[in-house]
Amino acid sequence: MPDLADGESTEMQGSGSTPYTLKNTGGVYSCSCPAWRNQSIAIEKRTCKHLRKLRGDDAEAARVGAALPGKPAKKKAVAGGAGGGADTADDEDEGPPLLLAETWDNVLDLAGWWMSEKLDGVRAYWDGKQFLSRQGNLYHAPDWFTAGLPDVPLDGELWIDRKKFQRTVSIVRRQDRSDHWKEVRYLVFDAPAHEDPFEGRLAFVKKSLAAGLKYAQAHEHVLCKDVESLRAELARVESLGGEGLMLRKPGSKYVAGRSSTLLKVKSFKDAEAIVTGHQAGEGRHKGRMGALLVRLPDGTDFAIGTGFSDSERSKPPPIGATVTFRYQELSEAGVPRFPSWVGIRHDITLPPVKRRSTATPPKPAPAPAAAAPPAPVVVTAGKARRFEFSEGTSNKFWEVSQSGNTMTTRWGRIGSAGQSKTKTFADENAARHAVDLLIEEKTDEGYLER
């Protein structure tokens, strides 16, 4: 693994436009990210996901000790934050010290890693007595549901079935300990308190749940042979309505926060587009290209902002060039979601096409008279989409709307006026792409659209 000599520093890109600075000063490693700065322990004992990514989990565990990193100090509500939301107290990392996944870059060889289905349920931490959410709120499971669970921490998912996420949420957030819980299963994939490598922890989970518990079981893991078997399993799971796969590095430790030892894998497709322009970069990429503006053969415009090397950003492909990109899926408006740069195509050339208007989504085919009209799933110009999150004492809303090249978000407690923030982008397509990303983030956090 790479490391920093005494006095050296390096930069690592985070979720924002400005990279974080990692330093080694006399053997004390530091990072300028909020997660490192806000820990309420001695600076020589602090670590973060950026230091672990640079040096490796084992090296950081040896440096700071086997204990999990200290949790950030609780903050009061402040405006701003990624996506324009407020960093309120219950949005801070005040929940259990969970291991969180990075996204597979489609390059790392995952042969020999442990593979399991990515469950579309509700993440739940069993602390030995009760279920806690990622935010640290209590799930009121009936006693008969938790009977037989060991008195040690477990990490798993409360799950009903594929494509049953909203049904699962509606049950586990109830506070009446109702019989609806009989639909739910607790699928366990780790034992956070055990210091054994992953294989040992998984064996412990299987042994602890081997007594034939009715509502809990160990989540199935199999070894990944190669990338071909990975993609075959991914295709199988997705064909059944599954969300994707999770890959766990063999021999890895359980650490709090995001770690490259746990990767999520979803399908990405390849396609071609024509370059129509270059969006100027900001922060570390100031003076270089920030995003590539492209157009699909059907006239749909959008921006590609990830996957470029620094040299490619300094010398981007010319306007009119045909390029290949990778994406996850198309939105209802036909816009690729999460596009990532692959390269210039020299073997084919797409003909020029006119821009297609994307102010409103294409009209769907007429439905039968008795059918209800489909709910809108894209942001129409000026019209806000509202999402709500209710868990324990936390009841929040988040709204997003787009008008041309501007995006407006509004957030706060349900019943209040909340706060709002408007951000301007280079063009309409860049704003729409930002909206898609934020909606994905909020739904991943458990927000439901109203």
Secondary structure as UniProt FT lines:
FT   TURN            6..7
FT   STRAND          9..12
FT   STRAND          20..25
FT   TURN            26..27
FT   STRAND          28..31
FT   HELIX           34..37
FT   HELIX           43..45
FT   HELIX           49..55
FT   HELIX           57..64
FT   HELIX           82..84
FT   HELIX           89..91
FT   STRAND          99..103
FT   TURN            111..112
FT   STRAND          114..118
FT   STRAND          122..126
FT   STRAND          131..132
FT   TURN            134..135
FT   STRAND          138..139
FT   HELIX           143..146
FT   TURN            147..148
FT   STRAND          154..159
FT   TURN            162..163
FT   HELIX           165..172
FT   HELIX           179..183
FT   STRAND          185..190
FT   TURN            192..193
FT   HELIX           198..208
FT   TURN            209..212
FT   STRAND          216..218
FT   STRAND          222..223
FT   HELIX           227..239
FT   TURN            240..241
FT   STRAND          244..248
FT   TURN            250..251
FT   STRAND          257..265
FT   STRAND          269..280
FT   HELIX           283..285
FT   TURN            286..287
FT   STRAND          289..295
FT   TURN            297..298
FT   STRAND          301..304
FT   HELIX           310..314
FT   TURN            319..320
FT   STRAND          322..327
FT   STRAND          329..330
FT   TURN            332..333
FT   STRAND          336..337
FT   STRAND          340..344
FT   TURN            369..370
FT   STRAND          385..391
FT   TURN            392..393
FT   STRAND          394..403
FT   TURN            404..405
FT   STRAND          406..413
FT   TURN            414..415
FT   STRAND          419..424
FT   HELIX           428..444
FT   TURN            445..446
FT   STRAND          448..449
//
